[in-house]
Amino acid sequence: MAGSASRRRAGLSRDRVFEAALRIADTEGIEALSMRRLGRELGVEAMSLYHHVPDKAAIVAGLADRVFAEVTVPASEPAADWRPVLGSWLRALRATLLRHPGALPAVATHEVTAGPGLGLYEAALRLLHDAGFDLVEANYALNNLVTYTIGHCLAIAGRPPLGAAEPTAAQRDETSAALDRDRYPTVAAWLARIAGTSYDADALYEQGLTALLTGLPDPPSGG
């Protein structure tokens, strides 16, 4: 038994620790993540983990890096229009985040200063700068777009076991039937309009993304 435990400790690495942490976050939510729970997942004592990560905060930061590492920046021609290219980049980020809803709180609170996240930021910032944007304005634009994307993912990922499920069409119809139409006539009209339909998170995201990208002014010619 002691020999088996030693072999398991010897086989540990930072990558294995972060892989296990992401599995736990994906299946149980980040609130379930602890050194003890992580140790059980890896088949080692929790104290063994401190040889690879200093504390839980480092694990949370590592989770964000693991998620960012999965984002594939779409290839584009150097002279390509920056709006569709940046839109594709943000959709790739959204798709990756939605694959790991349990890790979203880690991504939302992680300050990107190194690693895969910084590589993504460099690529997007260079895209806008090459298009003629001032670097300060490019940074503002990216922060707004990424914040919107992460916030959207947080809002729609509230489903079991992480949160409340999106109401079904039947549940929305029940809400509509019980609504005080004299007090909330516009809400009642909206609920009647969408009766029997399902929630379209993709359409919601696309509307906001299009509005943000369209609202960004083109940089000065020859910027």
Phi, psi and omega per residue, in radians:
M1 nan -0.793 -3.137
A2 -1.097 -0.680 3.127
G3 -1.136 -0.678 3.115
S4 -1.121 -0.729 3.129
A5 -1.108 -0.691 3.126
S6 -1.127 -0.709 3.119
R7 -1.127 -0.683 3.119
R8 -1.124 -0.729 3.101
R9 -1.097 -0.696 -3.115
A10 -1.168 -0.493 -3.125
G11 -1.480 -0.048 3.139
L12 -1.260 2.644 3.023
S13 -2.672 2.887 3.099
R14 -1.028 -0.696 -3.141
D15 -1.072 -0.785 3.138
R16 -1.112 -0.666 3.122
V17 -1.089 -0.806 -3.111
F18 -1.226 -0.600 3.064
E19 -1.075 -0.782 3.136
A20 -1.165 -0.686 3.116
A21 -1.086 -0.695 3.132
L22 -1.182 -0.648 3.088
R23 -1.069 -0.766 -3.139
I24 -1.124 -0.796 3.141
A25 -1.077 -0.704 -3.122
D26 -1.138 -0.677 -3.026
T27 -1.662 -0.515 -3.029
E28 -2.132 -0.184 -3.078
G29 1.612 2.676 -3.057
I30 -1.169 -0.396 3.131
E31 -1.161 -0.344 3.131
A32 -1.463 -0.156 -3.036
L33 -1.378 2.169 3.054
S34 -2.602 2.895 3.119
M35 -1.073 -0.681 -3.137
R36 -1.166 -0.777 3.133
R37 -1.138 -0.670 3.121
L38 -1.158 -0.683 3.090
G39 -1.073 -0.742 3.104
R40 -1.088 -0.708 -3.139
E41 -1.072 -0.628 -3.088
L42 -1.638 -0.119 3.135
G43 1.293 0.556 3.139
V44 -2.342 2.913 3.012
E45 -1.224 2.536 -3.122
A46 -0.982 -0.621 -3.115
M47 -1.082 -0.472 3.140
S48 -1.111 -0.460 -3.080
L49 -1.193 -0.439 -3.082
Y50 -1.216 -0.173 3.026
H51 -1.322 -0.257 -3.041
H52 -2.075 -0.551 3.113
V53 -2.386 2.421 -3.053
P54 -1.283 -0.538 -3.076
D55 -2.904 3.137 -3.116
K56 -1.144 -0.580 3.136
A57 -1.034 -0.665 3.113
A58 -1.180 -0.589 3.100
I59 -1.175 -0.737 3.122
V60 -1.085 -0.741 3.097
A61 -1.110 -0.684 3.113
G62 -1.139 -0.602 3.067
L63 -1.027 -0.825 3.135
A64 -1.046 -0.743 3.127
D65 -1.098 -0.691 3.124
R66 -1.085 -0.720 3.136
V67 -1.170 -0.818 3.131
F68 -1.040 -0.589 -3.115
A69 -1.149 -0.361 -3.134
E70 -1.478 -0.204 -3.112
V71 -1.345 2.173 3.112
T72 -1.789 2.038 3.129
V73 -1.306 2.126 -3.121
P74 -1.060 2.457 3.095
A75 -1.231 2.585 3.120
S76 -2.653 2.765 3.064
E77 -1.323 2.554 -3.122
P78 -0.947 -0.600 -3.081
A79 -1.645 0.180 -3.083
A80 -1.155 2.641 3.092
D81 -1.056 2.237 -3.014
W82 -1.194 -0.512 -3.076
R83 -1.115 -0.963 3.125
P84 -1.121 -0.570 3.119
V85 -1.149 -0.825 3.136
L86 -1.164 -0.630 3.073
G87 -1.064 -0.725 3.101
S88 -1.122 -0.675 3.116
W89 -1.081 -0.779 -3.113
L90 -1.219 -0.616 3.079
R91 -1.157 -0.641 3.083
A92 -1.131 -0.709 3.082
L93 -1.082 -0.812 -3.132
R94 -1.051 -0.801 -3.121
A95 -1.051 -0.690 3.130
T96 -1.186 -0.761 -3.140
L97 -1.071 -0.691 -3.118
L98 -1.267 -0.304 3.021
R99 -1.303 -0.339 -3.084
H100 -2.276 1.079 -3.080
P101 -1.060 -0.530 -3.139
G102 -1.197 -0.389 -3.136
A103 -1.607 -0.046 -3.092
L104 -0.985 -0.741 3.107
P105 -1.041 -0.586 3.105
A106 -1.169 -0.759 3.135
V107 -1.149 -0.721 -3.074
A108 -1.151 -0.491 -3.073
T109 -1.876 0.055 -3.059
H110 -1.507 2.170 3.052
E111 -1.475 2.032 -3.067
V112 -1.392 1.935 3.120
T113 -2.225 -0.117 -3.110
A114 -2.887 3.108 2.994
G115 1.293 -2.816 -3.062
P116 -1.038 -0.640 3.135
G117 -1.072 -0.701 3.128
L118 -1.204 -0.585 3.071
G119 -1.112 -0.704 3.091
L120 -1.138 -0.741 3.136
Y121 -1.107 -0.719 3.113
E122 -1.047 -0.769 -3.116
A123 -1.127 -0.757 -3.122
A124 -1.238 -0.701 3.121
L125 -1.131 -0.702 3.122
R126 -1.139 -0.663 3.095
L127 -0.990 -0.847 -3.103
L128 -1.240 -0.677 3.139
H129 -1.151 -0.713 3.101
D130 -1.132 -0.487 3.115
A131 -1.352 -0.174 3.087
G132 2.010 0.035 3.136
F133 -1.284 2.469 2.905
D134 -1.085 2.507 -3.055
L135 -1.093 -0.623 3.121
V136 -1.163 -0.791 3.115
E137 -1.134 -0.656 3.103
A138 -1.086 -0.723 3.124
N139 -1.112 -0.749 3.093
Y140 -1.032 -0.815 -3.121
A141 -1.042 -0.816 -3.119
L142 -1.114 -0.738 3.141
N143 -1.071 -0.742 3.127
N144 -1.136 -0.753 -3.106
L145 -1.193 -0.742 3.140
V146 -1.221 -0.693 3.096
T147 -1.077 -0.731 3.081
Y148 -1.053 -0.792 -3.091
T149 -1.132 -0.804 3.125
I150 -1.141 -0.742 3.133
G151 -1.086 -0.722 3.078
H152 -1.036 -0.800 -3.124
C153 -1.110 -0.723 3.091
L154 -1.061 -0.674 -3.088
A155 -1.205 -0.672 -3.056
I156 -1.644 -0.114 -3.126
A157 -1.547 0.103 -3.121
G158 -1.335 1.216 3.129
R159 -2.259 2.765 3.140
P160 -0.949 2.431 0.077
P161 -1.566 0.224 -3.021
L162 -1.640 -0.290 -3.096
G163 3.090 -2.879 -3.112
A164 -1.323 2.449 3.119
A165 -1.288 2.659 3.037
E166 -1.083 2.352 3.140
P167 -0.998 2.478 3.071
T168 -1.331 2.944 3.097
A169 -1.027 -0.699 3.141
A170 -1.121 -0.707 3.131
Q171 -1.161 -0.647 3.095
R172 -1.165 -0.637 3.104
D173 -1.125 -0.650 3.093
E174 -1.132 -0.735 3.105
T175 -1.071 -0.740 3.136
S176 -1.089 -0.732 -3.104
A177 -1.143 -0.552 -3.093
A178 -1.577 -0.067 -3.033
L179 -1.301 2.469 3.043
D180 -1.349 1.757 -3.039
R181 -1.235 -0.412 3.092
D182 -1.249 -0.599 -3.106
R183 -1.515 -0.582 -3.080
Y184 -2.221 1.079 -3.057
P185 -1.145 -0.618 -3.105
T186 -1.274 -0.707 3.077
V187 -1.096 -0.715 3.130
A188 -1.094 -0.704 3.124
A189 -1.134 -0.686 3.115
W190 -1.135 -0.785 3.136
L191 -1.102 -0.634 3.097
A192 -1.163 -0.621 -3.125
R193 -1.152 -0.637 -3.072
I194 -1.733 0.173 -3.104
A195 -0.955 2.287 3.092
G196 1.402 0.019 -3.132
T197 -1.732 2.840 3.098
S198 -1.744 2.785 -3.132
Y199 -1.250 2.261 -3.109
D200 -1.938 1.532 -3.106
A201 -1.160 -0.568 3.135
D202 -1.139 -0.770 3.134
A203 -1.120 -0.681 3.105
L204 -1.052 -0.816 -3.135
Y205 -1.124 -0.773 -3.092
E206 -1.100 -0.658 3.119
Q207 -1.083 -0.809 3.141
G208 -1.178 -0.731 -3.131
L209 -1.106 -0.765 3.125
T210 -1.071 -0.739 3.141
A211 -1.098 -0.736 -3.130
L212 -1.191 -0.798 -3.123
L213 -1.155 -0.716 3.135
T214 -1.179 -0.579 -3.114
G215 -1.270 -0.289 3.098
L216 -1.316 2.205 -3.130
P217 -1.271 2.612 3.043
D218 -1.152 2.490 3.114
P219 -1.192 2.805 3.096
P220 -1.033 2.540 3.129
S221 -1.003 2.325 3.125
G222 1.280 0.224 -3.092
G223 -0.751 nan nan
